Amino acid sequence: MQITFATYQHTKPGFPKVVLKWHEQDGKALEPYVTIKGVVSGWGWEMGFTPTCSQDYQKEMDRFDKWVAGRFSNDISVQG
């Protein structure tokens, strides 16, 4: 059996209400998005590229974690 569609999500530890999500179809990552307390916001892969390997995804998740820490470090409504 071949997987043709998958959904992924990532959160920075300590910030469970800010979630990076993306779908993958036929091995290709589709547009990512962020949910903040359930509200959908846009997110773009760095420099517009689509990740192709685990190192690319890790770089994106690290970039997301830095953004979350900088943007929400004083917002207890998204922390947990």
Gaussian input, Z-matrix of N, CA and C with variables (Angstrom, degrees):
# hf/3-21g

backbone

0 1
 N
 C     1     B1
 C     2     B2     1     A1
 N     3     B3     2     A2     1     D1
 C     4     B4     3     A3     2     D2
 C     5     B5     4     A4     3     D3
 N     6     B6     5     A5     4     D4
 C     7     B7     6     A6     5     D5
 C     8     B8     7     A7     6     D6
 N     9     B9     8     A8     7     D7
 C    10    B10     9     A9     8     D8
 C    11    B11    10    A10     9     D9
 N    12    B12    11    A11    10    D10
 C    13    B13    12    A12    11    D11
 C    14    B14    13    A13    12    D12
 N    15    B15    14    A14    13    D13
 C    16    B16    15    A15    14    D14
 C    17    B17    16    A16    15    D15
 N    18    B18    17    A17    16    D16
 C    19    B19    18    A18    17    D17
 C    20    B20    19    A19    18    D18
 N    21    B21    20    A20    19    D19
 C    22    B22    21    A21    20    D20
 C    23    B23    22    A22    21    D21
 N    24    B24    23    A23    22    D22
 C    25    B25    24    A24    23    D23
 C    26    B26    25    A25    24    D24
 N    27    B27    26    A26    25    D25
 C    28    B28    27    A27    26    D26
 C    29    B29    28    A28    27    D27
 N    30    B30    29    A29    28    D28
 C    31    B31    30    A30    29    D29
 C    32    B32    31    A31    30    D30
 N    33    B33    32    A32    31    D31
 C    34    B34    33    A33    32    D32
 C    35    B35    34    A34    33    D33
 N    36    B36    35    A35    34    D34
 C    37    B37    36    A36    35    D35
 C    38    B38    37    A37    36    D36
 N    39    B39    38    A38    37    D37
 C    40    B40    39    A39    38    D38
 C    41    B41    40    A40    39    D39
 N    42    B42    41    A41    40    D40
 C    43    B43    42    A42    41    D41
 C    44    B44    43    A43    42    D42
 N    45    B45    44    A44    43    D43
 C    46    B46    45    A45    44    D44
 C    47    B47    46    A46    45    D45
 N    48    B48    47    A47    46    D46
 C    49    B49    48    A48    47    D47
 C    50    B50    49    A49    48    D48
 N    51    B51    50    A50    49    D49
 C    52    B52    51    A51    50    D50
 C    53    B53    52    A52    51    D51
 N    54    B54    53    A53    52    D52
 C    55    B55    54    A54    53    D53
 C    56    B56    55    A55    54    D54
 N    57    B57    56    A56    55    D55
 C    58    B58    57    A57    56    D56
 C    59    B59    58    A58    57    D57
 N    60    B60    59    A59    58    D58
 C    61    B61    60    A60    59    D59
 C    62    B62    61    A61    60    D60
 N    63    B63    62    A62    61    D61
 C    64    B64    63    A63    62    D62
 C    65    B65    64    A64    63    D63
 N    66    B66    65    A65    64    D64
 C    67    B67    66    A66    65    D65
 C    68    B68    67    A67    66    D66
 N    69    B69    68    A68    67    D67
 C    70    B70    69    A69    68    D68
 C    71    B71    70    A70    69    D69
 N    72    B72    71    A71    70    D70
 C    73    B73    72    A72    71    D71
 C    74    B74    73    A73    72    D72
 N    75    B75    74    A74    73    D73
 C    76    B76    75    A75    74    D74
 C    77    B77    76    A76    75    D75
 N    78    B78    77    A77    76    D76
 C    79    B79    78    A78    77    D77
 C    80    B80    79    A79    78    D78
 N    81    B81    80    A80    79    D79
 C    82    B82    81    A81    80    D80
 C    83    B83    82    A82    81    D81
 N    84    B84    83    A83    82    D82
 C    85    B85    84    A84    83    D83
 C    86    B86    85    A85    84    D84
 N    87    B87    86    A86    85    D85
 C    88    B88    87    A87    86    D86
 C    89    B89    88    A88    87    D87
 N    90    B90    89    A89    88    D88
 C    91    B91    90    A90    89    D89
 C    92    B92    91    A91    90    D90
 N    93    B93    92    A92    91    D91
 C    94    B94    93    A93    92    D92
 C    95    B95    94    A94    93    D93
 N    96    B96    95    A95    94    D94
 C    97    B97    96    A96    95    D95
 C    98    B98    97    A97    96    D96
 N    99    B99    98    A98    97    D97
 C   100   B100    99    A99    98    D98
 C   101   B101   100   A100    99    D99
 N   102   B102   101   A101   100   D100
 C   103   B103   102   A102   101   D101
 C   104   B104   103   A103   102   D102
 N   105   B105   104   A104   103   D103
 C   106   B106   105   A105   104   D104
 C   107   B107   106   A106   105   D105
 N   108   B108   107   A107   106   D106
 C   109   B109   108   A108   107   D107
 C   110   B110   109   A109   108   D108
 N   111   B111   110   A110   109   D109
 C   112   B112   111   A111   110   D110
 C   113   B113   112   A112   111   D111
 N   114   B114   113   A113   112   D112
 C   115   B115   114   A114   113   D113
 C   116   B116   115   A115   114   D114
 N   117   B117   116   A116   115   D115
 C   118   B118   117   A117   116   D116
 C   119   B119   118   A118   117   D117
 N   120   B120   119   A119   118   D118
 C   121   B121   120   A120   119   D119
 C   122   B122   121   A121   120   D120
 N   123   B123   122   A122   121   D121
 C   124   B124   123   A123   122   D122
 C   125   B125   124   A124   123   D123
 N   126   B126   125   A125   124   D124
 C   127   B127   126   A126   125   D125
 C   128   B128   127   A127   126   D126
 N   129   B129   128   A128   127   D127
 C   130   B130   129   A129   128   D128
 C   131   B131   130   A130   129   D129
 N   132   B132   131   A131   130   D130
 C   133   B133   132   A132   131   D131
 C   134   B134   133   A133   132   D132
 N   135   B135   134   A134   133   D133
 C   136   B136   135   A135   134   D134
 C   137   B137   136   A136   135   D135
 N   138   B138   137   A137   136   D136
 C   139   B139   138   A138   137   D137
 C   140   B140   139   A139   138   D138
 N   141   B141   140   A140   139   D139
 C   142   B142   141   A141   140   D140
 C   143   B143   142   A142   141   D141
 N   144   B144   143   A143   142   D142
 C   145   B145   144   A144   143   D143
 C   146   B146   145   A145   144   D144
 N   147   B147   146   A146   145   D145
 C   148   B148   147   A147   146   D146
 C   149   B149   148   A148   147   D147
 N   150   B150   149   A149   148   D148
 C   151   B151   150   A150   149   D149
 C   152   B152   151   A151   150   D150
 N   153   B153   152   A152   151   D151
 C   154   B154   153   A153   152   D152
 C   155   B155   154   A154   153   D153
 N   156   B156   155   A155   154   D154
 C   157   B157   156   A156   155   D155
 C   158   B158   157   A157   156   D156
 N   159   B159   158   A158   157   D157
 C   160   B160   159   A159   158   D158
 C   161   B161   160   A160   159   D159
 N   162   B162   161   A161   160   D160
 C   163   B163   162   A162   161   D161
 C   164   B164   163   A163   162   D162
 N   165   B165   164   A164   163   D163
 C   166   B166   165   A165   164   D164
 C   167   B167   166   A166   165   D165
 N   168   B168   167   A167   166   D166
 C   169   B169   168   A168   167   D167
 C   170   B170   169   A169   168   D168
 N   171   B171   170   A170   169   D169
 C   172   B172   171   A171   170   D170
 C   173   B173   172   A172   171   D171
 N   174   B174   173   A173   172   D172
 C   175   B175   174   A174   173   D173
 C   176   B176   175   A175   174   D174
 N   177   B177   176   A176   175   D175
 C   178   B178   177   A177   176   D176
 C   179   B179   178   A178   177   D177
 N   180   B180   179   A179   178   D178
 C   181   B181   180   A180   179   D179
 C   182   B182   181   A181   180   D180
 N   183   B183   182   A182   181   D181
 C   184   B184   183   A183   182   D182
 C   185   B185   184   A184   183   D183
 N   186   B186   185   A185   184   D184
 C   187   B187   186   A186   185   D185
 C   188   B188   187   A187   186   D186
 N   189   B189   188   A188   187   D187
 C   190   B190   189   A189   188   D188
 C   191   B191   190   A190   189   D189
 N   192   B192   191   A191   190   D190
 C   193   B193   192   A192   191   D191
 C   194   B194   193   A193   192   D192
 N   195   B195   194   A194   193   D193
 C   196   B196   195   A195   194   D194
 C   197   B197   196   A196   195   D195
 N   198   B198   197   A197   196   D196
 C   199   B199   198   A198   197   D197
 C   200   B200   199   A199   198   D198
 N   201   B201   200   A200   199   D199
 C   202   B202   201   A201   200   D200
 C   203   B203   202   A202   201   D201
 N   204   B204   203   A203   202   D202
 C   205   B205   204   A204   203   D203
 C   206   B206   205   A205   204   D204
 N   207   B207   206   A206   205   D205
 C   208   B208   207   A207   206   D206
 C   209   B209   208   A208   207   D207
 N   210   B210   209   A209   208   D208
 C   211   B211   210   A210   209   D209
 C   212   B212   211   A211   210   D210
 N   213   B213   212   A212   211   D211
 C   214   B214   213   A213   212   D212
 C   215   B215   214   A214   213   D213
 N   216   B216   215   A215   214   D214
 C   217   B217   216   A216   215   D215
 C   218   B218   217   A217   216   D216
 N   219   B219   218   A218   217   D217
 C   220   B220   219   A219   218   D218
 C   221   B221   220   A220   219   D219
 N   222   B222   221   A221   220   D220
 C   223   B223   222   A222   221   D221
 C   224   B224   223   A223   222   D222
 N   225   B225   224   A224   223   D223
 C   226   B226   225   A225   224   D224
 C   227   B227   226   A226   225   D225
 N   228   B228   227   A227   226   D226
 C   229   B229   228   A228   227   D227
 C   230   B230   229   A229   228   D228
 N   231   B231   230   A230   229   D229
 C   232   B232   231   A231   230   D230
 C   233   B233   232   A232   231   D231
 N   234   B234   233   A233   232   D232
 C   235   B235   234   A234   233   D233
 C   236   B236   235   A235   234   D234
 N   237   B237   236   A236   235   D235
 C   238   B238   237   A237   236   D236
 C   239   B239   238   A238   237   D237

   B1=1.4486
   B2=1.5264
   B3=1.2958
   B4=1.4617
   B5=1.5258
   B6=1.3398
   B7=1.4596
   B8=1.5228
   B9=1.3198
   B10=1.4588
   B11=1.5228
   B12=1.3551
   B13=1.4500
   B14=1.5260
   B15=1.3328
   B16=1.4632
   B17=1.5181
   B18=1.3237
   B19=1.4523
   B20=1.5192
   B21=1.3207
   B22=1.4579
   B23=1.5231
   B24=1.3265
   B25=1.4560
   B26=1.5164
   B27=1.3376
   B28=1.4643
   B29=1.5207
   B30=1.3172
   B31=1.4577
   B32=1.5155
   B33=1.3121
   B34=1.4550
   B35=1.5250
   B36=1.3325
   B37=1.4643
   B38=1.5280
   B39=1.3317
   B40=1.4493
   B41=1.5192
   B42=1.3342
   B43=1.4652
   B44=1.5342
   B45=1.3250
   B46=1.4657
   B47=1.5246
   B48=1.3085
   B49=1.4654
   B50=1.5238
   B51=1.3446
   B52=1.4658
   B53=1.5290
   B54=1.3272
   B55=1.4604
   B56=1.5286
   B57=1.3260
   B58=1.4593
   B59=1.5241
   B60=1.3282
   B61=1.4621
   B62=1.5209
   B63=1.3227
   B64=1.4588
   B65=1.5241
   B66=1.3017
   B67=1.4573
   B68=1.5153
   B69=1.3006
   B70=1.4549
   B71=1.5173
   B72=1.3147
   B73=1.4543
   B74=1.5099
   B75=1.3186
   B76=1.4636
   B77=1.5275
   B78=1.3382
   B79=1.4559
   B80=1.5123
   B81=1.3325
   B82=1.4653
   B83=1.5234
   B84=1.3414
   B85=1.4660
   B86=1.5188
   B87=1.3194
   B88=1.4611
   B89=1.5199
   B90=1.3236
   B91=1.4678
   B92=1.5302
   B93=1.3152
   B94=1.4590
   B95=1.5264
   B96=1.3156
   B97=1.4566
   B98=1.5182
   B99=1.3079
   B100=1.4614
   B101=1.5211
   B102=1.3248
   B103=1.4525
   B104=1.5271
   B105=1.3206
   B106=1.4593
   B107=1.5180
   B108=1.3175
   B109=1.4631
   B110=1.5271
   B111=1.3215
   B112=1.4525
   B113=1.5145
   B114=1.3229
   B115=1.4587
   B116=1.5293
   B117=1.3146
   B118=1.4631
   B119=1.5264
   B120=1.3347
   B121=1.4695
   B122=1.5252
   B123=1.2938
   B124=1.4573
   B125=1.5188
   B126=1.3070
   B127=1.4562
   B128=1.5165
   B129=1.3056
   B130=1.4632
   B131=1.5107
   B132=1.3062
   B133=1.4612
   B134=1.5245
   B135=1.3058
   B136=1.4669
   B137=1.5190
   B138=1.3121
   B139=1.4641
   B140=1.5303
   B141=1.3368
   B142=1.4540
   B143=1.5167
   B144=1.3207
   B145=1.4516
   B146=1.5256
   B147=1.3077
   B148=1.4571
   B149=1.5254
   B150=1.3212
   B151=1.4639
   B152=1.5233
   B153=1.3233
   B154=1.4641
   B155=1.5222
   B156=1.3334
   B157=1.4585
   B158=1.5241
   B159=1.3185
   B160=1.4674
   B161=1.5240
   B162=1.3321
   B163=1.4614
   B164=1.5277
   B165=1.3328
   B166=1.4679
   B167=1.5233
   B168=1.3210
   B169=1.4624
   B170=1.5282
   B171=1.3184
   B172=1.4612
   B173=1.5245
   B174=1.3364
   B175=1.4671
   B176=1.5251
   B177=1.3398
   B178=1.4617
   B179=1.5234
   B180=1.3292
   B181=1.4649
   B182=1.5223
   B183=1.3330
   B184=1.4699
   B185=1.5267
   B186=1.3242
   B187=1.4696
   B188=1.5299
   B189=1.3192
   B190=1.4597
   B191=1.5263
   B192=1.3380
   B193=1.4684
   B194=1.5270
   B195=1.3198
   B196=1.4737
   B197=1.5201
   B198=1.3253
   B199=1.4583
   B200=1.5283
   B201=1.3225
   B202=1.4686
   B203=1.5234
   B204=1.3289
   B205=1.4687
   B206=1.5251
   B207=1.3095
   B208=1.4594
   B209=1.5129
   B210=1.3071
   B211=1.4697
   B212=1.5314
   B213=1.3377
   B214=1.4585
   B215=1.5313
   B216=1.3174
   B217=1.4761
   B218=1.5346
   B219=1.3181
   B220=1.4626
   B221=1.5262
   B222=1.3235
   B223=1.4679
   B224=1.5270
   B225=1.3292
   B226=1.4639
   B227=1.5293
   B228=1.3287
   B229=1.4581
   B230=1.5269
   B231=1.3334
   B232=1.4641
   B233=1.5255
   B234=1.3173
   B235=1.4662
   B236=1.5164
   B237=1.3035
   B238=1.4607
   B239=1.4863
   A1=108.80
   A2=116.87
   A3=122.36
   A4=109.27
   A5=115.72
   A6=120.42
   A7=107.57
   A8=116.19
   A9=119.47
   A10=112.73
   A11=117.36
   A12=119.73
   A13=108.43
   A14=116.22
   A15=121.18
   A16=109.11
   A17=116.60
   A18=122.95
   A19=107.75
   A20=116.55
   A21=122.24
   A22=109.18
   A23=115.37
   A24=119.54
   A25=109.19
   A26=114.43
   A27=121.72
   A28=108.69
   A29=116.52
   A30=121.49
   A31=109.04
   A32=115.95
   A33=120.76
   A34=106.48
   A35=117.98
   A36=119.30
   A37=110.89
   A38=115.39
   A39=120.95
   A40=114.13
   A41=116.79
   A42=121.58
   A43=109.63
   A44=117.91
   A45=120.13
   A46=115.04
   A47=118.19
   A48=119.62
   A49=113.57
   A50=116.20
   A51=121.70
   A52=105.65
   A53=115.94
   A54=120.38
   A55=110.69
   A56=115.82
   A57=122.33
   A58=107.16
   A59=117.10
   A60=121.52
   A61=109.77
   A62=115.03
   A63=120.20
   A64=108.41
   A65=114.16
   A66=121.91
   A67=108.10
   A68=114.65
   A69=120.53
   A70=107.45
   A71=115.49
   A72=120.02
   A73=109.19
   A74=116.01
   A75=122.66
   A76=111.64
   A77=116.09
   A78=121.31
   A79=115.55
   A80=117.81
   A81=120.63
   A82=109.73
   A83=115.89
   A84=120.96
   A85=109.88
   A86=115.50
   A87=121.37
   A88=108.84
   A89=117.18
   A90=121.66
   A91=111.96
   A92=116.43
   A93=120.16
   A94=110.50
   A95=115.65
   A96=121.15
   A97=108.81
   A98=115.52
   A99=122.44
   A100=107.90
   A101=116.31
   A102=119.67
   A103=107.64
   A104=115.58
   A105=122.61
   A106=106.42
   A107=115.90
   A108=122.20
   A109=110.71
   A110=116.63
   A111=122.60
   A112=116.07
   A113=118.13
   A114=122.23
   A115=108.96
   A116=116.46
   A117=122.00
   A118=110.97
   A119=115.24
   A120=123.20
   A121=107.66
   A122=116.35
   A123=120.47
   A124=112.65
   A125=116.20
   A126=123.96
   A127=106.06
   A128=117.13
   A129=120.03
   A130=111.10
   A131=115.27
   A132=118.31
   A133=107.98
   A134=117.15
   A135=121.60
   A136=110.56
   A137=115.31
   A138=123.70
   A139=111.79
   A140=116.00
   A141=120.16
   A142=116.44
   A143=118.84
   A144=119.02
   A145=110.93
   A146=115.83
   A147=121.60
   A148=107.80
   A149=118.61
   A150=120.42
   A151=111.43
   A152=114.93
   A153=119.41
   A154=113.26
   A155=117.49
   A156=119.64
   A157=109.32
   A158=116.37
   A159=119.79
   A160=112.27
   A161=118.79
   A162=120.27
   A163=111.24
   A164=117.27
   A165=120.75
   A166=110.61
   A167=116.38
   A168=119.86
   A169=110.84
   A170=117.17
   A171=120.26
   A172=110.70
   A173=117.70
   A174=121.00
   A175=110.92
   A176=116.48
   A177=120.55
   A178=111.15
   A179=117.30
   A180=120.30
   A181=110.81
   A182=117.67
   A183=120.77
   A184=110.80
   A185=116.40
   A186=121.06
   A187=110.07
   A188=117.15
   A189=121.88
   A190=110.43
   A191=117.30
   A192=121.11
   A193=111.56
   A194=117.04
   A195=120.81
   A196=110.61
   A197=116.36
   A198=120.79
   A199=110.17
   A200=117.58
   A201=121.79
   A202=110.42
   A203=117.15
   A204=120.57
   A205=110.95
   A206=117.34
   A207=120.60
   A208=113.57
   A209=116.30
   A210=121.11
   A211=113.08
   A212=117.74
   A213=120.66
   A214=115.21
   A215=117.36
   A216=119.13
   A217=112.92
   A218=118.20
   A219=121.31
   A220=113.10
   A221=117.23
   A222=120.85
   A223=109.36
   A224=116.46
   A225=120.19
   A226=112.37
   A227=118.28
   A228=120.04
   A229=112.43
   A230=118.74
   A231=121.59
   A232=112.14
   A233=115.92
   A234=120.10
   A235=110.76
   A236=114.82
   A237=117.84
   A238=112.25
   D1=139.03
   D2=-179.71
   D3=-111.28
   D4=131.97
   D5=176.62
   D6=-80.65
   D7=126.78
   D8=-179.21
   D9=-113.38
   D10=-11.12
   D11=-179.95
   D12=-148.14
   D13=134.92
   D14=178.25
   D15=-145.54
   D16=152.55
   D17=176.41
   D18=-119.58
   D19=134.38
   D20=-179.50
   D21=-124.15
   D22=153.04
   D23=172.90
   D24=-147.32
   D25=153.67
   D26=-178.33
   D27=-142.67
   D28=136.33
   D29=173.15
   D30=-127.25
   D31=149.37
   D32=172.20
   D33=-77.25
   D34=131.31
   D35=177.88
   D36=-52.44
   D37=132.68
   D38=-179.68
   D39=94.20
   D40=-8.30
   D41=-178.68
   D42=-130.17
   D43=64.74
   D44=-172.87
   D45=-69.60
   D46=-13.91
   D47=-177.72
   D48=-97.41
   D49=8.59
   D50=173.09
   D51=-122.21
   D52=112.31
   D53=-170.06
   D54=-127.46
   D55=129.89
   D56=171.91
   D57=-90.22
   D58=128.05
   D59=-178.68
   D60=-131.69
   D61=148.86
   D62=172.84
   D63=-156.60
   D64=159.76
   D65=178.20
   D66=-113.69
   D67=153.14
   D68=175.71
   D69=-127.63
   D70=130.81
   D71=178.85
   D72=-129.98
   D73=128.09
   D74=-178.75
   D75=52.02
   D76=38.93
   D77=176.27
   D78=82.10
   D79=3.16
   D80=-179.01
   D81=-117.18
   D82=130.92
   D83=178.72
   D84=-72.22
   D85=133.64
   D86=176.64
   D87=-94.00
   D88=179.26
   D89=-176.95
   D90=-53.70
   D91=129.64
   D92=176.32
   D93=-81.52
   D94=162.81
   D95=174.53
   D96=-151.73
   D97=163.80
   D98=-179.36
   D99=-119.24
   D100=140.44
   D101=169.56
   D102=-112.93
   D103=131.31
   D104=178.33
   D105=-119.21
   D106=109.02
   D107=-174.12
   D108=52.08
   D109=39.52
   D110=176.88
   D111=87.14
   D112=-7.14
   D113=179.83
   D114=-93.21
   D115=128.46
   D116=-176.29
   D117=-80.23
   D118=133.45
   D119=175.03
   D120=-131.59
   D121=157.69
   D122=179.18
   D123=-75.91
   D124=156.34
   D125=174.42
   D126=-149.70
   D127=138.82
   D128=178.44
   D129=-117.69
   D130=141.24
   D131=174.19
   D132=-61.18
   D133=146.25
   D134=-177.38
   D135=-55.07
   D136=128.20
   D137=177.70
   D138=56.62
   D139=22.95
   D140=174.32
   D141=76.96
   D142=3.78
   D143=-178.34
   D144=-84.44
   D145=153.70
   D146=175.71
   D147=-97.90
   D148=124.81
   D149=179.26
   D150=-56.71
   D151=143.15
   D152=-178.63
   D153=-124.87
   D154=-10.55
   D155=-179.81
   D156=-146.68
   D157=170.68
   D158=-175.48
   D159=-61.84
   D160=-32.50
   D161=178.32
   D162=-66.94
   D163=-37.62
   D164=176.95
   D165=-63.69
   D166=-44.47
   D167=178.61
   D168=-63.60
   D169=-40.18
   D170=179.72
   D171=-63.00
   D172=-40.97
   D173=176.58
   D174=-59.86
   D175=-42.18
   D176=179.29
   D177=-65.29
   D178=-42.41
   D179=179.52
   D180=-66.88
   D181=-37.01
   D182=175.59
   D183=-64.13
   D184=-41.47
   D185=178.23
   D186=-63.57
   D187=-41.71
   D188=176.77
   D189=-62.00
   D190=-45.56
   D191=-179.87
   D192=-58.93
   D193=-41.70
   D194=178.30
   D195=-64.56
   D196=-41.80
   D197=179.34
   D198=-63.24
   D199=-45.78
   D200=-179.93
   D201=-61.02
   D202=-47.17
   D203=-179.26
   D204=-60.91
   D205=-41.29
   D206=-179.81
   D207=-71.58
   D208=-36.77
   D209=-174.78
   D210=-85.80
   D211=-34.04
   D212=-170.51
   D213=-119.12
   D214=13.26
   D215=-176.17
   D216=-62.11
   D217=-24.76
   D218=179.26
   D219=-107.07
   D220=11.71
   D221=-177.76
   D222=-108.36
   D223=95.96
   D224=-176.55
   D225=-70.27
   D226=-13.10
   D227=-178.46
   D228=-71.31
   D229=-15.69
   D230=178.40
   D231=-110.76
   D232=-2.99
   D233=-177.58
   D234=-94.31
   D235=157.34
   D236=178.98
   D237=-167.37

